Amino acid sequence: MKHLLSRPPSAARIGSQAVLGLLFSFSLLTAAVCWPAGNGLLHARRAPGDTPVADTQAPAAERSLFRDWPQRAPDLVLVLSAQQYGYLNPCGCSKPQYGGLQRRYTFIKQLQDRGWPVACADLGDLLDTPQHRGPQSLLKYQISMKSLKLMNYLAVGLGQYETEMPLIDTLGQYALNDTSPRIVAANLRDRDANFPDMLGSWVVQAPPQGKLRLGVTGIVGPTVRAKIPQQNPPLQFSDTTATLNAVLKDMQAEKPDVRLLLYQGNQAEANECARHFPQFNVILCLSRESEPAEKPEKIGNTWVVGVGQKGRYVGVVGLWRTGNAAQPYEMRYQLVMLGEEYEMPAGQDKANPVLQLLEDYTRQVKDGNYLEKYTQRKHPVQVEYPEAKYVGSDECMSCHRHAYQVWKGHPHSHAYQTLVDARRPENRQFDGECIVCHTVGFGFESGYVNEPKTAHLKDVGCESCHGPGSLHVEQGKKTPAKMLALMNPHKPQPNETPEQEAARLLRLDLECQKCHDVDNDVKWNFKKKWPAVIHRTPRN
């Protein structure tokens, strides 16, 4: 599942199998697995051999972290996450990939094992973005919230994507039955009347092993409010200033020592909040870019933090009491990229309950027959030729022997098996988010449905790039030129200039990246990969 799990097959991704042409540039599958959530990221920012001052016996994965932190244990540690966008776990299609809920669990557990008092909060936007939203999006949201609960998250903000389902459907998936972690949206009007017991305004609590009490509230800022669609019940929001004045007054009854604002808005809006409400020690806001800043922005004594997108990073804030009323805490920040060093060692899967949740997710996708919940539409070839159907690569062999042999020798020809063989979690061949890049015609009429019904369309084949070929098989050399042009839009043209060739190959590269994207093929290099895929008939 690519973002398993990562993203569902959007129109753009399904369209990439069409005449718009991946031309056999689908997943090269040099890795053993591929499903959404993989997430092409940068290498961790670490200096070889560095050892944290705070704990020289820390796990190897942490030894380059917390280098400038005081030697004594912090009085409170905040672990902050945001903008997961449905990415549950790296897909494994290529290396290195970063992020994932199971790795986050391992990292948090390592901090707790050091005796640090850890409190966790998430900004929201756990759900897929609209272009990647599919039949199992709400199921992924439920698994995400269950995972955050296992990590002892205190609070989760309300993001734009949670509201778009609409919000009542999102809350019904989890918060209707479980209020931990608490979803906080302080400025949502009529919250108690429209969503009784499902949303809160703020929460105050000390983490396990800690004495400092953390107060957390959430606000939806103007830029995000403007994007939220009308729905029933309607979502209306109060003024930020009035809301936060009331929240801070009410929260004070619980005597929080540290205050965190989950601000669903941009950096400029969050900075303005920091200027007007210095009572907050930390404000977590949206990241405009996928890669976050190394350090937070400081507005007075308040830190404004962004931690990037797709769950690849977490931000860690350490606080030490100073005894100085004017500046009660010494604070340190560490941005942590969740790499393979946080994977559970082989044979220890049961020690990571989040990994067990991911296994449960893939079983539910399989048992719920989610593949058949995806709608089918016409491929561009079928728009012009409605009778065209997918027939499978073996039907191409008799007339295109050279191309067929090139394909048989390429990993595309056994793309489906990589899903069958995948582990941690299993059952990826039943997930449309994976299948779309490992089969022929998934999401189009007469395309792949499932293995029992359409076994001849397993793997990445001829029609993945050229479109449904039944009419071409029937007509052979009598196939109309218009149809051939639809099926092979990137064919070199006679007397092509170098500039025209470069433009054509660029278009082809971009089509390949519909599956070989930054999330799933992190080292994609068209110039190196394309020669192994070229299948033009040799001239005698």
Stockholm file with secondary structure:
# STOCKHOLM 1.0

chainA/1-540         MKHLLSRPPSAARIGSQAVLGLLFSFSLLTAAVCWPAGNGLLHARRAPGDTPVADTQAPAAERSLFRDWPQRAPDLVLVLSAQQYGYLNPCGCSKPQYGGLQRRYTFIKQLQDRGWPVACADLGDLLDTPQHRGPQSLLKYQISMKSLKLMNYLAVGLGQYETEMPLIDTLGQYALNDTSPRIVAANLRDRDANFPDMLGSWVVQAPPQGKLRLGVTGIVGPTVRAKIPQQNPPLQFSDTTATLNAVLKDMQAEKPDVRLLLYQGNQAEANECARHFPQFNVILCLSRESEPAEKPEKIGNTWVVGVGQKGRYVGVVGLWRTGNAAQPYEMRYQLVMLGEEYEMPAGQDKANPVLQLLEDYTRQVKDGNYLEKYTQRKHPVQVEYPEAKYVGSDECMSCHRHAYQVWKGHPHSHAYQTLVDARRPENRQFDGECIVCHTVGFGFESGYVNEPKTAHLKDVGCESCHGPGSLHVEQGKKTPAKMLALMNPHKPQPNETPEQEAARLLRLDLECQKCHDVDNDVKWNFKKKWPAVIHRTPRN
#=GR chainA/1-540 SS CTBTTCCCCCHHHHHTTSTTTCTTCSCCCCSSCCCSBCCBCCCCCCCTTCCCSSCTTSCGGGTTSSTTSCSSCCSEEEEEECCCTTCCSCCCSSSCBCCCHHHHHHHHHHHHHTTCCEEEEECSCCSCCGGGCCTTHHHHHHHHHHHHHHTTEEEEECCHHHHTTTHHHHHHHTTTTCCSSEEECTTBTTHHHHSTTTCBSEEEECCTTCCSCEEEEEEECHHHHTTCCCCSSCCCBCCHHHHHHHHHHHHGGGCCSEEEEEEESCHHHHHHHHHHCTTCSEEECCCSSSSCCSSCEEETTEEEECCCSTTSEEEEEEEEECSCTTSCEEEEEEEEECCGGGSCCTTCGGGCHHHHHHHHHHHHHHHTTGGGGSCCBCCHHHHHCTTCCCCCGGGGTTTCHHHHHHHHTSGGGGHHHHHHHCCSSCCGGGCHHHHTTTBSSTTBTTSCCCHHHHGGGBSSCHHHHHCCCHHHHHHGGGCCHHHHHHHCTTCCCTTCCHHHHHHHHHHHHHHHTTTSCTTTCTTCCHHHHGGGTCCCCCCC
#=GC SS_cons         CTBTTCCCCCHHHHHTTSTTTCTTCSCCCCSSCCCSBCCBCCCCCCCTTCCCSSCTTSCGGGTTSSTTSCSSCCSEEEEEECCCTTCCSCCCSSSCBCCCHHHHHHHHHHHHHTTCCEEEEECSCCSCCGGGCCTTHHHHHHHHHHHHHHTTEEEEECCHHHHTTTHHHHHHHTTTTCCSSEEECTTBTTHHHHSTTTCBSEEEECCTTCCSCEEEEEEECHHHHTTCCCCSSCCCBCCHHHHHHHHHHHHGGGCCSEEEEEEESCHHHHHHHHHHCTTCSEEECCCSSSSCCSSCEEETTEEEECCCSTTSEEEEEEEEECSCTTSCEEEEEEEEECCGGGSCCTTCGGGCHHHHHHHHHHHHHHHTTGGGGSCCBCCHHHHHCTTCCCCCGGGGTTTCHHHHHHHHTSGGGGHHHHHHHCCSSCCGGGCHHHHTTTBSSTTBTTSCCCHHHHGGGBSSCHHHHHCCCHHHHHHGGGCCHHHHHHHCTTCCCTTCCHHHHHHHHHHHHHHHTTTSCTTTCTTCCHHHHGGGTCCCCCCC
//
